[in-house]
Amino acid sequence: MRMSKSLSKNQLKYLRGLCHHLQPVVTVADKGLSDNVVQAIHETLADHELIKVKLRAERDQRAVFISKIENETGAHLVQKIGQVACFYLQHPEEPKLALPSG
């Protein structure tokens, strides 16, 4: 999947602020990042645009998971702290979040 246009530093800062209060909605655990988990992430992004994902793995494996999520969903990594990563994907028809200008 193709990623939408890149986000400005101002937009990323705004999204990071919104991420702070979110709870993880998807957890990637022992079985890894299966196609079903990627599909669940994509569907959740379509519903919410901004989500927090719990990645239960070692640092190197978390980086692989993040890259795969970005590539397969088209989402932007907004922030990663420890085992938690936040992703943003604007809804193509009905955006829910109004991002500040570039």
Stockholm file with secondary structure:
# STOCKHOLM 1.0

chainA/1-102         MRMSKSLSKNQLKYLRGLCHHLQPVVTVADKGLSDNVVQAIHETLADHELIKVKLRAERDQRAVFISKIENETGAHLVQKIGQVACFYLQHPEEPKLALPSG
#=GR chainA/1-102 SS CCCCSCCCHHHHHHHHHHHTTCCEEEEECTTCSCHHHHHHHHHHHHHHSEEEEEECSCHHHHHHHHHHHHHHHCCEEEEEETTEEEEECCCSSSCCSCCCCC
#=GC SS_cons         CCCCSCCCHHHHHHHHHHHTTCCEEEEECTTCSCHHHHHHHHHHHHHHSEEEEEECSCHHHHHHHHHHHHHHHCCEEEEEETTEEEEECCCSSSCCSCCCCC
//
